[in-house]
Amino acid sequence: MCGIVGYIGSREAARICLEGLHRLEYRGYDSAGIAVVRDHALDVRKVVGKLLNMDASLAEKPLPGTLGIGHTRWATHGKPSVENSHPHVSMNGRIAVVHNGIIENYGELRERLRAEGYVFKSQTDTEVMAHLTQKYYEGDLRAAVIRAVKDLEGAFAFGVICADNPDVLVAVRRFSPLVVGLGEGENFIASDMGAIRKETDRVYVIDDDEVAYITREGVELTDLEGNRIEREVFVIPWPAEAAEKGGHKKFMHKEIHEQTDAMHNCLAGRLSAPDRPIQLDGLNMTAEEIRNLRKVVFTACGTAYHAGLVGRFLMEYLAKIPAECDLAAELRARNPVVLDNTLCVPISQSGETADTLVALRDMKEKGARCVSVLNVVDSSIARESDGVVYIQAGPEIGVASTKAYTLQVMTMTLMAIHFAEVRGTADPALLRELKAEMLKMPAYAAELLKREPQVLAVAERFYRLEDSLYLGRGVNLPSAMEGALKLKEISYIHAEGYSAGEMKHGPIALVDPELFTVAIAVHGDVYEKMIGNIQEIKARSGPVIGVADDGDEVIGRECDAMIWVPPVPEMLSPMTVAIPLQLLAYHMADLRGEDIDQPRNLAKTVTVE
């Protein structure tokens, strides 16, 4: 999805906006633009392609002015082009708008405005907001924005400036993320905190249908009726350098290597010893409520969905609660039956994923209690949930999620063990073993990261092939699905994650020497079956990369290449398996020369349905 920034102060707005856009480029990189107010006129600069093009443009011809807005685009309405790039300008050239989201009734509004004489220059939905704001402008920019927003349906966050109001920046949101950064004699807006963390650690997190009236001296928040809103300042809990690469070639690589510390953070205050119960602050459920649960529904999109599949498996296996896991985009369509004492667990890194937010609202309307598993504090999903268990992964910039996935799995493992403890549904000795091994997980992660050269060697053998299968069973079927997703989204190698038990039902027809298979075959209930599946592939001349426990000579003899992982209880193995599969995808993409942090057609946070 798109990224927006804005600045008002005494410094050069275009430079502040450009720096913020670079931190938001993971949200979109089809095109970019910046508008500033200077000498009571708008000056707009747009480029197609990545922000390096804007760097070059501003270096050649600066864009002076101390009030400005900027945008980096992931195309929804209209192809990437200068005309479709933001900021969009009103017909009279006095008002500029940047937008994240989708205006659902833009077609109707477009025809209405055309009938009134407004001329459209783009294919985008955003341009209707620029013209509506002009239509309603009578000297008060905030009043015009409010009137325009009342005409809109859909999800949006806007930043608006006007050449006739050179001391005002107006921002408003509905269902799309927006924060206002607070400085001294200057203030900021952005789609997320990371964009402006270098400038300030103090923000207002704007809620739906709230308007920010921003000057150099301060910020006033109101609702759409003009009523003042008092809001506590949120202090960003991570340092500015957390959003930098820290010496790594790519953000994705940095974030893979942050998993040891992230795991420590996730466990801290929750699990201290094998003989002590797990404490999950933010769950907001009593022991009685946990014991009375009749059903748990996990819901998420993409990588988080795969984490939810692991959560579903563990919740049934340990806590003995019937569990489901639905793609958030499909949950409403299925119209699920919500029993009394149903728990819904939405999962999202950003807390802004539109489909997941809609699924949460639908489940709440049906009477479910919603406890979310999230990374970003005070995000939209967090504010609408009955409880939140944060994964504590820290900021994740790379589009392909890595540490957030592993920490989502860790968090839901803690939740399943906790529920099993409260409900008395699992052998205490098993739970003690799982907790003891969970405490070792940061050390296992550190060991796996030391083995990166071995994973690189495997990548060097297979990165030229164009097709692959990832196979797993049981709790590691989601690991296969996630491994395949990582590979396809950054390397563009065709990859499919399958249950190994499904091979004979169709996929085995694809096996040949030009398709490699990644087989997850750690010890556990499905180990013997995985050996049989590997042998079936080898009998058809298919090369196999095995993922197996250290020292497993049987798997080692069957496979063409090996990725070794420390032996852990099978239920915890999705965490150890994830790290080398992330490294495998990373190095295959790197060897192919792909732009890993900004894969084509993808954005980090999908804030529209």
C-alpha positions in Angstrom: 0.0 0.0 0.0 1.1 3.6 -0.4 3.1 5.7 2.0 2.5 9.3 3.0 4.5 11.9 4.8 4.2 15.6 5.6 6.1 18.4 7.3 5.6 21.9 8.5 8.3 23.8 10.3 11.3 25.9 9.4 13.5 23.4 7.6 13.3 22.3 3.9 10.1 20.3 3.7 11.0 18.4 0.5 14.2 16.9 2.1 12.3 15.9 5.3 9.6 14.3 3.2 12.1 12.5 1.0 13.9 11.0 4.0 10.5 9.8 5.3 9.5 8.4 2.0 12.7 6.3 1.8 11.7 4.7 5.1 8.2 4.1 3.6 9.3 2.8 0.3 8.5 -0.7 1.4 4.8 0.4 1.2 5.0 1.1 -2.5 7.6 2.1 -5.2 5.8 2.5 -8.5 6.1 6.3 -8.4 6.6 9.1 -6.0 5.9 12.8 -5.6 6.3 15.8 -3.3 4.4 19.1 -3.1 5.5 22.2 -1.2 4.0 25.6 -0.6 6.3 28.5 -1.5 5.5 32.1 -2.0 1.7 31.3 -1.8 1.9 28.8 -4.7 2.2 25.1 -5.0 5.3 23.5 -6.4 4.9 19.8 -7.3 7.5 17.2 -8.4 6.6 13.7 -9.5 8.7 10.7 -10.8 7.9 7.2 -12.0 9.8 4.4 -10.5 11.8 4.2 -7.3 12.8 7.0 -5.0 16.3 7.2 -6.4 14.7 9.0 -9.3 13.3 11.6 -6.9 16.7 11.9 -5.2 18.2 12.7 -8.6 15.4 15.2 -9.5 15.8 17.1 -6.2 19.6 17.1 -6.5 19.3 18.6 -10.0 16.6 21.1 -9.1 15.8 21.6 -5.4 12.2 22.2 -4.2 12.4 24.9 -1.5 9.6 25.5 1.0 8.9 24.7 4.6 5.4 23.1 4.2 5.1 20.0 2.2 3.6 16.6 1.7 5.1 13.5 0.0 3.9 10.1 -1.3 5.3 6.8 -2.5 2.8 4.8 -4.5 1.7 1.2 -4.9 -0.7 1.4 -7.8 -4.4 0.5 -7.3 -6.4 2.8 -9.5 -4.5 3.6 -12.7 -1.1 2.4 -13.9 2.1 3.8 -12.6 2.6 7.2 -14.4 3.4 10.8 -13.7 -0.3 11.7 -14.2 -1.4 9.0 -11.7 1.3 9.8 -9.1 0.5 11.7 -6.0 0.3 14.5 -4.8 -2.9 15.2 -6.8 -3.8 18.9 -7.3 -7.1 20.6 -7.4 -8.3 22.0 -10.7 -7.4 25.6 -9.6 -3.9 24.5 -8.7 -4.2 25.7 -5.1 -4.7 22.4 -3.1 -2.5 19.3 -3.0 -3.5 15.9 -1.6 -1.7 12.7 -0.8 -3.7 9.6 -0.1 -3.3 6.0 1.2 -6.3 3.7 0.7 -9.2 3.4 -1.7 -12.2 5.6 -2.2 -14.9 3.1 -2.9 -17.5 5.6 -4.3 -15.0 7.5 -6.4 -16.7 6.6 -9.7 -20.0 8.2 -8.6 -18.1 11.3 -7.2 -16.1 11.6 -10.4 -19.1 11.8 -12.6 -20.8 14.3 -10.2 -17.8 16.5 -10.3 -17.4 16.3 -14.0 -21.0 17.4 -14.4 -20.1 20.4 -12.3 -17.2 21.3 -14.6 -14.2 19.7 -12.9 -11.6 18.3 -15.2 -9.7 15.1 -14.3 -6.1 14.5 -15.4 -5.6 11.0 -13.8 -7.2 7.6 -13.6 -6.9 7.6 -9.8 -9.6 7.7 -7.1 -7.6 10.3 -5.1 -8.1 13.1 -7.5 -11.8 13.4 -6.5 -10.6 14.4 -3.0 -8.5 17.3 -4.4 -11.5 18.6 -6.4 -14.0 18.1 -3.6 -11.7 20.0 -1.2 -11.5 22.9 -3.8 -15.3 22.8 -4.1 -15.8 23.2 -0.4 -13.0 25.6 0.3 -14.1 29.0 1.6 -10.9 30.1 3.3 -10.8 27.3 6.0 -8.8 24.3 4.8 -9.9 22.1 7.8 -13.6 22.8 7.2 -13.2 22.0 3.5 -11.4 18.7 4.2 -14.1 17.7 6.6 -16.9 18.4 4.2 -15.1 16.4 1.5 -14.4 13.4 3.7 -18.1 13.2 4.6 -18.8 12.5 0.9 -16.3 9.6 0.8 -16.8 5.9 1.3 -13.9 3.5 1.8 -10.5 3.5 3.5 -8.2 6.4 3.5 -5.6 8.6 5.1 -5.0 12.0 3.7 -2.5 14.8 4.0 -3.7 18.1 2.5 -2.0 21.5 2.0 -3.2 24.7 0.3 -1.3 27.5 -1.2 -3.8 30.0 0.4 -3.0 28.5 3.9 0.8 28.4 4.0 0.8 27.8 7.8 -1.5 24.8 8.0 -1.2 21.0 7.2 -4.4 19.0 7.6 -4.6 15.2 7.9 -7.5 12.8 8.4 -8.0 9.1 8.4 -10.5 6.3 8.2 -9.4 2.7 8.3 -5.9 3.5 7.1 -2.9 4.2 9.4 -1.8 7.7 10.2 0.4 9.3 12.9 1.3 12.9 13.7 4.8 13.5 14.9 5.4 16.2 17.4 8.5 18.4 17.3 9.7 21.8 18.6 8.5 24.5 16.2 7.8 21.7 13.6 5.4 18.8 13.2 5.1 15.8 10.9 2.6 13.3 9.5 3.3 9.8 8.3 1.7 6.4 7.5 3.8 4.8 10.2 6.1 5.8 13.0 9.3 4.5 11.3 9.1 7.2 8.7 9.6 10.0 11.2 11.4 8.2 14.1 14.6 9.9 13.1 12.9 13.3 13.7 10.9 12.6 16.8 9.9 9.9 19.3 6.6 11.6 20.2 3.5 11.0 18.2 -0.3 11.1 18.2 -1.8 8.0 16.8 -4.9 9.2 14.8 -8.1 7.2 15.0 -10.9 6.7 12.5 -12.7 9.9 11.4 -10.3 12.1 13.3 -8.8 15.3 11.8 -5.4 16.8 12.7 -5.0 20.5 12.2 -1.3 21.0 12.3 0.8 24.2 12.5 4.4 24.8 13.3 3.4 25.6 16.9 1.1 22.7 17.6 -1.5 20.1 16.7 -5.3 20.2 17.3 -7.3 17.0 17.0 -11.1 17.0 16.3 -13.8 14.7 15.1 -15.7 15.3 11.9 -18.1 17.5 13.7 -15.4 19.8 15.0 -15.4 18.5 18.6 -11.9 18.7 20.2 -10.3 15.4 21.1 -7.7 15.0 23.8 -5.1 12.4 23.1 -2.1 11.2 25.1 1.2 11.4 23.4 2.6 8.0 22.5 6.4 7.6 22.9 7.9 5.3 20.3 9.6 2.6 22.2 12.4 1.8 19.8 15.5 3.8 18.8 15.9 5.7 15.5 18.6 3.3 14.3 16.3 0.4 14.6 14.9 1.4 11.2 18.4 1.4 9.6 20.2 -1.5 7.9 23.0 -1.7 10.5 25.7 -2.8 8.0 23.6 -5.5 6.4 23.1 -5.5 2.6 19.3 -5.7 2.9 16.7 -5.1 5.6 15.5 -8.6 5.1 19.0 -10.0 6.0 19.2 -7.7 9.0 15.8 -8.8 10.2 16.7 -12.5 9.9 19.7 -11.8 12.0 17.7 -9.9 14.6 15.7 -13.0 15.6 17.9 -14.1 18.5 17.3 -10.8 20.3 13.7 -10.7 19.2 13.1 -14.1 20.7 14.6 -12.9 24.0 12.2 -9.9 24.0 9.2 -12.1 23.2 10.0 -14.5 26.1 10.9 -11.8 28.6 8.3 -11.4 31.4 6.3 -14.3 30.0 8.4 -17.4 30.5 11.1 -17.4 33.1 11.5 -21.1 34.1 10.1 -24.5 33.0 8.4 -24.9 36.4 6.7 -21.5 36.3 3.4 -20.8 34.6 3.4 -18.6 31.4 2.3 -15.0 32.0 0.6 -13.3 29.0 -0.1 -9.7 29.8 -2.6 -8.2 27.4 -4.5 -11.4 27.0 -7.3 -9.9 29.1 -8.9 -13.3 29.8 -9.6 -14.9 33.2 -8.8 -18.6 33.9 -12.5 -19.3 33.9 -12.9 -17.7 30.4 -10.1 -19.8 29.1 -11.5 -23.0 30.6 -14.9 -22.2 29.1 -13.7 -21.7 25.5 -15.5 -23.9 22.9 -13.8 -22.8 19.8 -10.8 -20.7 18.6 -10.7 -19.1 15.1 -7.3 -17.8 13.9 -7.5 -15.4 11.0 -4.8 -13.6 9.0 -3.3 -13.0 5.6 -0.1 -14.2 3.9 2.8 -15.0 6.2 0.7 -14.4 9.3 -1.9 -16.9 8.0 0.9 -19.6 7.9 1.7 -18.7 11.5 -2.0 -19.0 12.3 -2.0 -22.6 10.9 0.7 -23.4 13.4 -1.3 -21.8 16.1 -4.4 -23.9 15.1 -2.4 -27.1 15.3 -0.9 -26.3 18.7 -4.2 -25.1 20.2 -6.0 -28.4 19.4 -3.0 -30.6 20.3 -2.2 -29.0 23.6 -5.3 -27.1 24.8 -7.8 -29.5 23.3 -10.0 -26.7 21.9 -11.5 -27.1 18.5 -9.6 -24.6 16.3 -9.9 -23.2 12.8 -7.6 -21.0 10.7 -9.1 -18.9 7.9 -7.7 -16.5 5.4 -9.0 -13.2 6.6 -10.2 -12.3 3.0 -12.3 -15.5 3.0 -13.6 -15.5 6.6 -16.6 -13.1 6.0 -17.5 -14.9 2.8 -17.8 -18.2 4.7 -20.1 -16.6 7.2 -18.7 -18.7 10.1 -20.9 -20.0 12.9 -19.8 -18.3 16.1 -20.6 -20.4 19.2 -20.8 -19.0 22.7 -17.4 -18.7 24.2 -15.6 -18.4 20.8 -12.2 -16.8 20.7 -11.0 -15.1 17.5 -7.2 -14.5 17.1 -6.4 -12.1 14.3 -2.7 -12.1 13.4 -0.9 -9.2 11.8 2.6 -7.7 11.8 1.4 -4.2 11.1 -1.9 -4.3 12.9 -3.3 -2.4 9.8 -4.0 -5.3 7.4 -7.4 -4.4 6.0 -8.8 -7.9 5.4 -7.8 -8.9 8.9 -9.3 -5.8 10.4 -12.6 -6.5 8.6 -12.5 -10.1 9.8 -12.0 -9.0 13.4 -15.0 -6.6 13.1 -17.2 -9.3 11.6 -16.3 -11.8 14.4 -16.9 -9.2 17.1 -20.3 -8.5 15.6 -21.1 -12.2 15.8 -20.2 -12.3 19.4 -16.7 -13.6 19.5 -14.0 -12.3 21.8 -11.0 -11.1 19.9 -7.5 -11.3 21.2 -5.0 -10.2 18.5 -1.3 -11.3 18.0 0.4 -8.1 16.7 3.7 -6.4 16.4 2.8 -2.7 16.1 1.6 -1.0 19.3 -1.6 1.0 19.1 -2.4 0.0 15.6 -5.9 -0.2 14.3 -6.4 -3.9 15.0 -4.9 -3.4 18.5 -7.4 -0.6 19.3 -10.4 -2.7 18.2 -9.4 -5.9 20.0 -10.5 -7.1 23.4 -6.9 -8.1 24.1 -3.5 -7.9 22.4 -0.5 -10.1 22.8 2.5 -8.3 21.2 5.2 -10.4 19.6 7.9 -7.8 20.5 9.7 -8.2 17.1 10.6 -4.6 16.7 10.2 -2.7 13.5 10.2 -4.9 10.3 11.0 -3.0 7.1 11.6 -5.7 4.6 8.5 -6.5 2.6 9.1 -10.3 3.0 8.3 -10.9 6.7 10.9 -12.9 8.6 11.3 -12.2 12.2 7.6 -11.3 12.6 6.6 -14.8 11.3 9.0 -16.6 13.8 7.8 -14.4 16.6 4.2 -14.9 15.7 4.7 -18.6 15.9 6.6 -18.2 19.2 3.8 -16.1 20.7 1.0 -18.5 19.7 3.1 -21.4 21.1 3.2 -19.5 24.4 -0.5 -19.0 24.1 -1.3 -22.7 23.4 0.9 -23.8 26.3 -0.7 -21.3 28.6 -4.2 -22.4 27.7 -3.2 -26.0 28.2 -1.8 -25.2 31.7 -5.0 -23.4 32.7 -7.3 -26.0 31.2 -5.2 -29.0 32.5 -5.4 -30.7 29.1 -1.8 -31.7 28.5 0.7 -33.8 30.4 2.6 -31.5 32.8 5.8 -33.2 31.9 5.3 -32.4 28.3 4.5 -28.8 29.0 7.6 -28.6 31.2 9.7 -30.0 28.4 8.3 -27.5 25.9 8.9 -24.6 28.2 12.5 -25.7 28.8 13.1 -25.9 25.1 11.4 -22.6 24.5 13.8 -20.9 26.8 16.7 -22.3 24.6 15.1 -21.0 21.4 17.2 -17.8 21.2 20.3 -19.9 21.5 19.1 -22.2 18.8 18.4 -19.2 16.6 21.9 -17.9 17.2 23.3 -21.3 16.2 21.2 -21.4 13.0 22.5 -18.0 12.0 26.1 -19.2 12.3 25.3 -21.9 9.8 24.4 -19.3 7.1 27.4 -20.3 4.9 26.0 -23.8 4.6 22.6 -22.5 3.5 24.4 -20.2 1.0 26.2 -23.3 -0.5 22.8 -25.0 -1.0 21.4 -21.9 -2.6 24.4 -21.7 -5.0 23.5 -25.3 -6.2 19.9 -24.6 -7.0 19.2 -20.9 -7.6 19.2 -21.2 -11.4 16.2 -23.6 -11.4 12.8 -22.1 -12.0 10.4 -24.4 -10.2 10.3 -25.9 -6.7 8.1 -27.8 -4.2 8.2 -27.4 -0.4 6.8 -30.4 1.4 5.9 -30.8 5.1 3.3 -32.6 7.2 1.5 -31.9 10.5 2.8 -28.9 12.3 5.4 -28.3 9.5 2.9 -28.2 6.7 2.7 -24.4 7.4 6.5 -24.3 7.4 6.5 -25.7 3.9 3.9 -23.1 2.8 5.8 -20.3 4.4 9.1 -21.4 2.9 7.6 -21.5 -0.6 6.0 -18.1 -0.1 9.4 -16.6 0.9 11.1 -18.0 -2.1 8.5 -17.0 -4.7 7.9 -13.4 -3.4 11.6 -12.3 -3.5 13.3 -14.6 -6.1 10.3 -15.1 -8.4 11.2 -18.8 -8.6 7.9 -20.7 -8.9 7.4 -22.4 -5.5 4.4 -24.3 -4.0 4.0 -25.5 -0.5 2.2 -28.8 -0.2 1.4 -31.5 2.3 3.8 -34.4 1.5 0.8 -36.7 1.8 -0.8 -35.0 -1.2 2.1 -35.7 -3.6 0.5 -38.8 -5.1 -2.7 -36.9 -5.6 -1.3 -34.7 -8.4 1.8 -32.7 -7.7 4.2 -35.7 -8.2 3.5 -35.3 -11.9 5.7 -32.1 -11.8 8.7 -33.9 -10.5 11.7 -33.9 -12.9 15.4 -33.0 -12.7 14.6 -29.3 -13.3 12.3 -29.0 -10.2 13.9 -29.1 -6.8 12.0 -30.1 -3.6 12.6 -28.8 -0.1 11.5 -31.6 2.3 11.0 -30.8 6.0 11.8 -34.1 7.8 12.6 -33.4 11.4 11.9 -36.1 13.9 8.4 -36.6 15.1 5.1 -38.3 14.4 5.4 -37.9 10.6 9.1 -38.6 10.2 8.7 -42.1 8.7 6.1 -40.8 6.2 8.4 -38.0 5.1 11.2 -40.5 4.3 8.8 -42.3 2.0 7.8 -39.1 0.3 11.5 -38.2 -0.3 12.1 -41.6 -1.8 9.2 -41.2 -4.2 10.7 -38.0 -5.5 14.2 -39.4 -5.8 12.8 -42.4 -7.7 11.7 -39.9 -10.3 15.0 -38.1 -10.6 13.9 -35.1 -8.6 16.6 -33.3 -6.6 15.8 -33.0 -2.9 17.0 -30.5 -0.3 16.4 -32.1 3.1 15.7 -30.1 6.3 16.4 -32.4 9.1 17.8 -32.7 12.7 21.5 -32.6 13.2 23.2 -36.0 12.6 20.2 -37.7 10.9 22.1 -40.1 8.6 19.0 -41.6 7.1 17.7 -38.3 5.6 21.3 -37.4 4.8 21.6 -40.4 2.6 18.3 -39.8 0.8 18.8 -36.2 -0.2 21.0 -34.3 -2.6 21.7 -31.4 -0.2 21.0 -30.9 3.5 20.0 -28.1 5.8 20.6 -29.1 9.4 18.7 -27.8 12.3 19.1 -28.4 16.1 16.7 -31.2 17.3 13.8 -29.9 19.3 10.3 -31.2 20.1 8.4 -31.5 16.9 5.8 -28.9 18.1 8.6 -26.3 18.4 10.3 -27.1 15.1 8.5 -24.5 13.0 10.6 -21.9 14.7 13.9 -23.6 14.0 12.9 -24.6 10.5 11.8 -21.0 9.6 15.3 -19.4 9.9 17.2 -21.5 7.4 14.3 -21.4 4.9 14.3 -17.6 5.2 18.1 -17.6 4.5 17.7 -20.0 1.6 15.1 -17.7 0.0 17.2 -14.6 0.7 20.4 -16.1 -0.9 18.6 -17.5 -3.9 17.1 -14.1 -4.6 20.5 -12.4 -4.0 22.3 -14.7 -6.3 19.7 -14.0 -9.0 20.2 -10.3 -8.5 16.7 -9.4 -7.4 15.7 -6.4 -5.4 15.0 -8.3 -2.2 13.6 -5.5 0.0 11.3 -4.3 -2.7 9.9 -7.3 -4.6 7.8 -6.4 -7.6 4.1 -5.8 -7.2 4.2 -6.2 -3.4 3.9 -3.9 -0.5 4.7 -4.4 3.2 1.3 -3.5 4.6 -1.9 -4.1 2.6 -4.3 -1.5 4.0 -7.2 -2.0 1.5 -9.3 -5.1 0.9 
